[in-house]
């Protein structure tokens, strides 16, 4: 059985309601059982529980996040009893959306009350799809008429959209669906990303990789749309055209674990599949790591910029350069780098800059 849990989120008037209907229809046609966890805030507020009826916003957020957490667990429990071997749980907004409506202090208090960490909540979802508000790039279609609960001006909607993106930045599979074309193209873009993720279209990586000058870490850490993640990964024994790695990622003492398998097809495209591991599974597989390859430890900064999701990797063996990667929906998509990232050259096809090659170099080797 395969049960995937994804989040559909976005700014006001981003197309989320239409998207949820489209997801149910299209994935059902592909043989999936689609379960939709309804938006928690709407149910609470329509029932009289709201930030303005509770004693404080923080008290309201405790109620909302606890209810959302329990709803998702019950949907997962129900999914595990269903006969279909292809099940998708679609969350109409996820736990981290609530961060956009709190101060950092309030969010820390709520996490402490829940007994959860930000990493645990964020990475409990397999993928996150953010629909950019019409207030950013399609202002003529931004309206308050089709949602009685919507009150934001164009400027306020754009600012809230930024907060949602910032809240989810750091997730290993965040995709931002922008307004570069008409609305139908936006929906097709969303469905293409979801079906790629689920594997019903061949999940080829369209990945571009660039060598950059060592970035200003203080600048990265000052950005609201940037999240620091510590990563350790090891490689298991495999055939030359088949790469198997295990990875732990997180911050502080909070970690999540993954097994990733990559193979090269006859057209030299990379086909990638990934699944989550328990800590015990990770530790057992770690004991089977290829002894000829050392464990890689790196610091990753996940950065959103102009609707693009960059991953900047700093390796302890490099003090003058770093790597930045970006996954594209289409090979022809343009890349707009933040001006603070100084590109030395593209190394997408250079085998010397693959993580697996870096792992096979003697400890202390730099280039």
Secondary structure, 3 states (H helix, E strand, C coil): CEEEEEEEEECCCCCHHHHHHHHHHHHHHCCCEEEEECCHHHHHHHCCCCCCCCCCHHHHHHHHHHHHHHHHHHHHHHHCCCCCCEEEEEEECCHHHHHHHCCHHHHHHHHHHHCCCHHHHHCCCCEEEEECCCCCCCHHHCCCCCCCCCCCCHHHHHHHHHHHHHHHCCCCCEEEECCCCCHHHHHHHHHHHHHHHHCCCCCECCEEEEEEECCCHHHHHHCCCEEEEEEEEEEECCCCCEEEEEEEEEECCEEEEEEEEEEECCCCCEEEEEEEECHHHHHHHHCCECCCCCCEEEEEEEEEECCEEEEEEEECCCCCEEEEEEECCCCCCCCCCCCCCCEEEECCCCHHHCHHHHHHCCCCCCC
